[in-house]
């Protein structure tokens, strides 16, 4: 079914476009060079790609097996819970916290496929698409392009088009979609849903925000990484911004973060999929003023995400180290504490700065690992 709106610049490719796009990709030298880092035989992989004629076939035959192999090589396991809250025939807007540029949505799709669910489309920022072949690849892999670097005068137009597309995907195509709860990764793991994301989603509906958001079947997803390979890069960026308020990341910085996140060791990764928030949204009429609905929606999403983090021994160690307490000492052994602090030091040693402030950098990294625990305690009503 074709849509009434013009989504050609941002939509995933139609299946009839896939063969030509794939033939173009397999001839792109930079794409073939990138493949060397994830597959053992580039030529064989490209031949298999050229046999794919649909997005689903590409994902089933190539993308998901590559992700499973990556999980075996760079994690101690990836798993998911909460899927009993959902139906494989349902259409959902999966909204999650955002840790890794590439793998958050990719591993979620791997989990959905393993449990008999259709993979979701993925909303991805155009700031990451630094080469045309990357844009082609992600659209073959069911990605939707989020235009970020646009003039202010076009922001409403661009946001409305994206909102219209998401509404079209969920309600007409019956296709689930993943979107992060905020623009960009949360560098300190202080995961808070941006109101601007909810405002954008609301643009594609009618006049009532609560009804519009209910129509998108939002499923909060809690993503918990035992280790974040990019933690030292995020800490480094904190010091660079502290020392130079005008510091701006370059495109190559995001590329290096993508490479580091993909190849680096992540320990265990867990996804928890909460129930659709519509039951909570139905109660809003009685519990808050119309002007407060936006805040209430973000609070519902945040509470669901925070309540369902998986907490690892390193999170407990980081909290006690950051706040100079032994509150959670029963939750980790002496060996687990030593291993985590050794890991922190190894990550700190990777940071190359002319005036390296190791105490500041360590504090930032401890925050990254302690904030999920802190927010879970608050969301579940535990007194801090």
JOZI-V516701 format. One record per residue. N is the residue number from 1. PHI is phi in degrees with one decimal (* if undefined). PSI is psi in radians with two decimals (* if undefined). Layout:
# JOZI-V516701
n=N phi=PHI psi=PSI
n=N phi=PHI psi=PSI
This chain:
# JOZI-V516701
n=1 phi=* psi=2.27
n=2 phi=-87.9 psi=2.67
n=3 phi=-94.5 psi=2.89
n=4 phi=-81.6 psi=-0.35
n=5 phi=-101.1 psi=2.83
n=6 phi=-93.3 psi=1.78
n=7 phi=-110.3 psi=0.23
n=8 phi=-58.0 psi=-0.54
n=9 phi=-74.9 psi=-0.37
n=10 phi=-120.6 psi=-0.31
n=11 phi=-74.9 psi=2.78
n=12 phi=-61.4 psi=2.76
n=13 phi=-66.9 psi=2.57
n=14 phi=-70.4 psi=2.69
n=15 phi=-59.0 psi=-0.61
n=16 phi=-68.4 psi=-0.27
n=17 phi=-88.4 psi=-0.28
n=18 phi=-60.3 psi=-0.86
n=19 phi=-56.2 psi=-0.78
n=20 phi=-66.3 psi=-0.73
n=21 phi=-64.0 psi=-0.75
n=22 phi=-65.1 psi=-0.72
n=23 phi=-60.3 psi=-0.66
n=24 phi=-66.4 psi=-0.73
n=25 phi=-62.4 psi=-0.79
n=26 phi=-68.9 psi=-0.23
n=27 phi=-94.9 psi=-0.12
n=28 phi=-82.3 psi=2.04
n=29 phi=-62.8 psi=-0.67
n=30 phi=-67.3 psi=-0.60
n=31 phi=-65.7 psi=-0.79
n=32 phi=-63.4 psi=-0.64
n=33 phi=-64.2 psi=-0.75
n=34 phi=-63.4 psi=-0.61
n=35 phi=-61.7 psi=-0.49
n=36 phi=-57.8 psi=-0.43
n=37 phi=-83.5 psi=-0.22
n=38 phi=-126.1 psi=-0.28
n=39 phi=-131.8 psi=2.58
n=40 phi=-76.3 psi=-0.50
n=41 phi=-131.5 psi=1.73
n=42 phi=-64.0 psi=-0.76
n=43 phi=-61.9 psi=-0.77
n=44 phi=-64.4 psi=-0.70
n=45 phi=-63.2 psi=-0.77
n=46 phi=-64.8 psi=-0.65
n=47 phi=-63.1 psi=-0.71
n=48 phi=-65.0 psi=-0.67
n=49 phi=-58.9 psi=-0.77
n=50 phi=-67.8 psi=-0.25
n=51 phi=-85.0 psi=-0.22
n=52 phi=-82.3 psi=2.36
n=53 phi=-118.7 psi=-0.09
n=54 phi=-138.5 psi=2.83
n=55 phi=-62.7 psi=-0.73
n=56 phi=-62.0 psi=-0.75
n=57 phi=-64.5 psi=-0.72
n=58 phi=-59.5 psi=-0.78
n=59 phi=-68.0 psi=-0.80
n=60 phi=-66.0 psi=-0.77
n=61 phi=-82.0 psi=-0.54
n=62 phi=-124.7 psi=-0.99
n=63 phi=-62.2 psi=-0.87
n=64 phi=-68.4 psi=-0.75
n=65 phi=-58.4 psi=-0.69
n=66 phi=-62.1 psi=-0.73
n=67 phi=-65.3 psi=-0.71
n=68 phi=-62.3 psi=-0.71
n=69 phi=-66.3 psi=-0.72
n=70 phi=-61.8 psi=-0.72
n=71 phi=-61.2 psi=-0.70
n=72 phi=-65.2 psi=-0.61
n=73 phi=-85.3 psi=-0.48
n=74 phi=-123.6 psi=0.11
n=75 phi=-138.8 psi=2.92
n=76 phi=-96.0 psi=0.11
n=77 phi=145.7 psi=2.52
n=78 phi=-125.1 psi=2.22
n=79 phi=-144.8 psi=3.02
n=80 phi=-143.7 psi=2.64
n=81 phi=-140.8 psi=2.90
n=82 phi=93.3 psi=-0.07
n=83 phi=-65.3 psi=-0.32
n=84 phi=-67.2 psi=-0.25
n=85 phi=-75.5 psi=-0.22
n=86 phi=-123.1 psi=2.96
n=87 phi=-115.0 psi=2.35
n=88 phi=-58.7 psi=-0.37
n=89 phi=-92.2 psi=-0.01
n=90 phi=-81.6 psi=2.88
n=91 phi=-121.6 psi=2.14
n=92 phi=-131.4 psi=2.68
n=93 phi=-101.3 psi=1.78
n=94 phi=-78.8 psi=2.08
n=95 phi=-119.5 psi=2.09
n=96 phi=-128.6 psi=2.89
n=97 phi=-66.1 psi=2.85
n=98 phi=-129.1 psi=1.91
n=99 phi=-105.9 psi=-0.88
n=100 phi=-115.3 psi=2.38
n=101 phi=-56.9 psi=-0.78
n=102 phi=-100.6 psi=-0.72
n=103 phi=-87.0 psi=-0.33
n=104 phi=-54.6 psi=-1.00
n=105 phi=-73.4 psi=-0.59
n=106 phi=-65.4 psi=-0.84
n=107 phi=-69.0 psi=-0.57
n=108 phi=-60.1 psi=-0.80
n=109 phi=-63.5 psi=-0.63
n=110 phi=-60.8 psi=-0.72
n=111 phi=-68.9 psi=-0.73
n=112 phi=-60.1 psi=-0.79
n=113 phi=-61.9 psi=-0.71
n=114 phi=-65.3 psi=-0.44
n=115 phi=-103.4 psi=0.27
n=116 phi=82.7 psi=0.30
n=117 phi=-99.0 psi=2.66
n=118 phi=-70.2 psi=2.44
n=119 phi=-65.2 psi=2.72
n=120 phi=-95.0 psi=2.75
n=121 phi=-73.0 psi=2.81
n=122 phi=-130.1 psi=2.17
n=123 phi=-83.1 psi=2.09
n=124 phi=-130.5 psi=2.36
n=125 phi=-69.7 psi=2.45
n=126 phi=-71.6 psi=-0.18
n=127 phi=-65.6 psi=-0.35
n=128 phi=-87.9 psi=-0.22
n=129 phi=-93.6 psi=1.16
n=130 phi=-75.8 psi=-0.27
n=131 phi=-127.2 psi=2.57
n=132 phi=-56.7 psi=-0.61
n=133 phi=-67.4 psi=-0.52
n=134 phi=-67.0 psi=-0.73
n=135 phi=-60.9 psi=-0.76
n=136 phi=-62.9 psi=-0.76
n=137 phi=-62.3 psi=-0.82
n=138 phi=-68.8 psi=-0.53
n=139 phi=-75.4 psi=-0.50
n=140 phi=-64.3 psi=-0.58
n=141 phi=-93.5 psi=0.49
n=142 phi=69.6 psi=0.63
n=143 phi=-97.0 psi=2.62
n=144 phi=-112.0 psi=2.29
n=145 phi=-86.4 psi=2.21
n=146 phi=-99.2 psi=1.95
n=147 phi=-78.4 psi=2.07
n=148 phi=-108.4 psi=-0.79
n=149 phi=-88.7 psi=1.28
n=150 phi=-121.7 psi=2.67
n=151 phi=-58.6 psi=2.58
n=152 phi=-54.2 psi=-0.63
n=153 phi=-66.8 psi=-0.35
n=154 phi=-101.2 psi=-0.04
n=155 phi=-60.6 psi=-0.76
n=156 phi=-64.6 psi=-0.76
n=157 phi=-59.1 psi=-0.82
n=158 phi=-66.9 psi=-0.72
n=159 phi=-65.8 psi=-0.69
n=160 phi=-65.4 psi=-0.70
n=161 phi=-62.7 psi=-0.77
n=162 phi=-62.9 psi=-0.77
n=163 phi=-61.3 psi=-0.77
n=164 phi=-60.3 psi=-0.68
n=165 phi=-66.1 psi=-0.77
n=166 phi=-62.5 psi=-0.75
n=167 phi=-61.9 psi=-0.72
n=168 phi=-61.9 psi=-0.77
n=169 phi=-62.8 psi=-0.80
n=170 phi=-73.6 psi=-0.80
n=171 phi=-92.0 psi=-0.47
n=172 phi=-112.0 psi=-0.82
n=173 phi=-76.6 psi=-0.33
n=174 phi=57.6 psi=0.85
n=175 phi=-122.9 psi=2.15
n=176 phi=-69.0 psi=2.79
n=177 phi=-146.9 psi=2.47
n=178 phi=-103.2 psi=2.43
n=179 phi=-145.0 psi=2.49
n=180 phi=-73.1 psi=2.69
n=181 phi=-73.6 psi=-0.15
n=182 phi=-153.0 psi=2.84
n=183 phi=-76.1 psi=2.11
n=184 phi=79.6 psi=2.94
n=185 phi=-74.3 psi=2.65
n=186 phi=-86.0 psi=1.83
n=187 phi=-69.0 psi=-0.47
n=188 phi=-105.0 psi=0.21
n=189 phi=61.6 psi=0.37
n=190 phi=-88.1 psi=1.37
n=191 phi=-77.5 psi=1.89
n=192 phi=-129.8 psi=2.31
n=193 phi=-70.3 psi=2.23
n=194 phi=-77.6 psi=2.31
n=195 phi=-61.3 psi=-0.51
n=196 phi=-63.2 psi=-0.53
n=197 phi=-66.7 psi=-0.76
n=198 phi=-67.7 psi=-0.68
n=199 phi=-59.9 psi=-0.73
n=200 phi=-62.4 psi=-0.82
n=201 phi=-60.3 psi=-0.58
n=202 phi=-71.3 psi=-0.41
n=203 phi=-62.0 psi=-0.49
n=204 phi=-86.2 psi=0.11
n=205 phi=-112.7 psi=-2.72
n=206 phi=-90.2 psi=-2.55
n=207 phi=-88.0 psi=-0.30
n=208 phi=-101.5 psi=1.97
n=209 phi=-61.6 psi=-0.77
n=210 phi=-59.8 psi=-0.79
n=211 phi=-65.5 psi=-0.72
n=212 phi=-59.7 psi=-0.82
n=213 phi=-68.9 psi=-0.64
n=214 phi=-60.1 psi=-0.61
n=215 phi=-66.0 psi=-0.25
n=216 phi=-95.9 psi=-0.06
n=217 phi=50.3 psi=1.06
n=218 phi=-71.7 psi=2.25
n=219 phi=-113.7 psi=1.88
n=220 phi=-66.8 psi=2.34
n=221 phi=-121.5 psi=2.17
n=222 phi=-96.3 psi=2.09
n=223 phi=-108.5 psi=2.19
n=224 phi=-122.9 psi=2.00
n=225 phi=-100.4 psi=2.32
n=226 phi=-66.2 psi=-0.75
n=227 phi=-131.7 psi=2.54
n=228 phi=-111.2 psi=1.89
n=229 phi=-58.7 psi=-0.38
n=230 phi=-94.2 psi=0.16
n=231 phi=-58.5 psi=-0.72
n=232 phi=-70.0 psi=-0.55
n=233 phi=-68.8 psi=-0.67
n=234 phi=-66.9 psi=-0.73
n=235 phi=-64.0 psi=-0.73
n=236 phi=-59.5 psi=-0.74
n=237 phi=-63.7 psi=-0.65
n=238 phi=-59.1 psi=-0.80
n=239 phi=-68.2 psi=-0.67
n=240 phi=-63.7 psi=-0.66
n=241 phi=-72.2 psi=-0.60
n=242 phi=-64.4 psi=-0.77
n=243 phi=-80.4 psi=-0.40
n=244 phi=-142.1 psi=1.63
n=245 phi=-57.3 psi=-0.34
n=246 phi=-90.5 psi=0.05
n=247 phi=-61.3 psi=2.34
n=248 phi=-129.8 psi=2.36
n=249 phi=-65.4 psi=2.59
n=250 phi=-102.4 psi=2.78
n=251 phi=-53.8 psi=-0.63
n=252 phi=-66.5 psi=-0.41
n=253 phi=-66.3 psi=-0.76
n=254 phi=-65.3 psi=-0.67
n=255 phi=-62.1 psi=-0.76
n=256 phi=-65.7 psi=-0.67
n=257 phi=-63.8 psi=-0.68
n=258 phi=-61.7 psi=-0.82
n=259 phi=-63.2 psi=-0.76
n=260 phi=-65.4 psi=-0.76
n=261 phi=-63.9 psi=-0.66
n=262 phi=-71.0 psi=-0.82
n=263 phi=-87.8 psi=-0.42
n=264 phi=-72.3 psi=2.75
n=265 phi=-76.0 psi=2.30
n=266 phi=-115.7 psi=-0.01
n=267 phi=63.5 psi=-2.48
n=268 phi=-88.2 psi=2.51
n=269 phi=-126.6 psi=2.29
n=270 phi=-128.8 psi=2.40
n=271 phi=-112.4 psi=2.27
n=272 phi=-118.1 psi=2.16
n=273 phi=-102.8 psi=1.96
n=274 phi=-75.2 psi=2.88
n=275 phi=-63.3 psi=2.76
n=276 phi=-54.3 psi=2.43
n=277 phi=-80.1 psi=0.07
n=278 phi=-59.3 psi=-0.59
n=279 phi=-61.9 psi=-0.67
n=280 phi=-72.2 psi=-0.64
n=281 phi=-66.1 psi=-0.58
n=282 phi=-61.3 psi=-0.47
n=283 phi=-81.4 psi=-0.20
n=284 phi=-62.3 psi=-0.59
n=285 phi=-56.3 psi=-0.58
n=286 phi=-91.3 psi=-0.30
n=287 phi=-113.1 psi=-0.11
n=288 phi=-154.6 psi=2.71
n=289 phi=-68.9 psi=2.75
n=290 phi=-56.6 psi=-0.66
n=291 phi=-67.7 psi=-0.31
n=292 phi=-98.7 psi=0.00
n=293 phi=-59.0 psi=-0.75
n=294 phi=-58.3 psi=-0.83
n=295 phi=-62.7 psi=-0.70
n=296 phi=-63.8 psi=-0.68
n=297 phi=-63.9 psi=-0.82
n=298 phi=-64.1 psi=-0.61
n=299 phi=-65.5 psi=-0.72
n=300 phi=-60.7 psi=-0.78
n=301 phi=-65.7 psi=-0.80
n=302 phi=-62.0 psi=-0.76
n=303 phi=-62.5 psi=-0.71
n=304 phi=-65.1 psi=-0.78
n=305 phi=-65.3 psi=-0.83
n=306 phi=-65.6 psi=-0.66
n=307 phi=-66.6 psi=-0.39
n=308 phi=-116.4 psi=0.35
n=309 phi=-61.6 psi=2.55
n=310 phi=-88.0 psi=2.22
n=311 phi=-101.9 psi=2.19
n=312 phi=-100.8 psi=2.91
n=313 phi=-57.2 psi=-0.64
n=314 phi=-62.9 psi=-0.57
n=315 phi=-64.3 psi=-0.71
n=316 phi=-67.1 psi=-0.75
n=317 phi=-62.1 psi=-0.79
n=318 phi=-60.3 psi=-0.72
n=319 phi=-61.5 psi=-0.86
n=320 phi=-64.3 psi=-0.66
n=321 phi=-68.8 psi=-0.72
n=322 phi=-68.2 psi=-0.72
n=323 phi=-100.8 psi=0.14
n=324 phi=52.9 psi=0.99
n=325 phi=-138.8 psi=2.94
n=326 phi=-119.1 psi=0.47
n=327 phi=-54.1 psi=-0.68
n=328 phi=-110.1 psi=0.39
n=329 phi=-62.0 psi=-0.40
n=330 phi=-74.0 psi=-0.22
n=331 phi=-93.8 psi=0.05
n=332 phi=-152.5 psi=2.64
n=333 phi=-88.2 psi=2.93
n=334 phi=-58.1 psi=-0.69
n=335 phi=-66.8 psi=-0.72
n=336 phi=-64.3 psi=-0.67
n=337 phi=-66.0 psi=-0.78
n=338 phi=-61.6 psi=-0.75
n=339 phi=-64.0 psi=-0.70
n=340 phi=-68.8 psi=-0.76
n=341 phi=-69.1 psi=-0.56
n=342 phi=-63.6 psi=-0.71
n=343 phi=-61.5 psi=-0.78
n=344 phi=-58.8 psi=-0.74
n=345 phi=-65.7 psi=-0.70
n=346 phi=-62.9 psi=-0.66
n=347 phi=-69.4 psi=-0.73
n=348 phi=-61.1 psi=-0.64
n=349 phi=-64.7 psi=-0.33
n=350 phi=-78.8 psi=-0.25
n=351 phi=-82.2 psi=2.14
n=352 phi=-113.9 psi=1.80
n=353 phi=-135.2 psi=2.53
n=354 phi=-63.3 psi=-0.63
n=355 phi=-123.7 psi=1.16
n=356 phi=-66.2 psi=2.12
n=357 phi=-103.4 psi=1.52
n=358 phi=-63.7 psi=-0.63
n=359 phi=-63.8 psi=-0.75
n=360 phi=-64.5 psi=-0.78
n=361 phi=-64.0 psi=-0.74
n=362 phi=-63.2 psi=-0.72
n=363 phi=-61.2 psi=-0.72
n=364 phi=-63.7 psi=-0.71
n=365 phi=-70.7 psi=-0.65
n=366 phi=-63.3 psi=-0.65
n=367 phi=-60.1 psi=-0.75
n=368 phi=-56.6 psi=-0.69
n=369 phi=-88.6 psi=-0.38
n=370 phi=-90.0 psi=-0.45
n=371 phi=-61.4 psi=-0.68
n=372 phi=-58.3 psi=-0.72
n=373 phi=-65.4 psi=-0.81
n=374 phi=-58.1 psi=-0.80
n=375 phi=-70.1 psi=-0.55
n=376 phi=-66.5 psi=-0.71
n=377 phi=-60.4 psi=-0.76
n=378 phi=-66.2 psi=-0.79
n=379 phi=-65.8 psi=-0.54
n=380 phi=-95.5 psi=0.12
n=381 phi=81.6 psi=0.37
n=382 phi=-86.9 psi=2.32
n=383 phi=-71.4 psi=2.15
n=384 phi=-80.2 psi=*
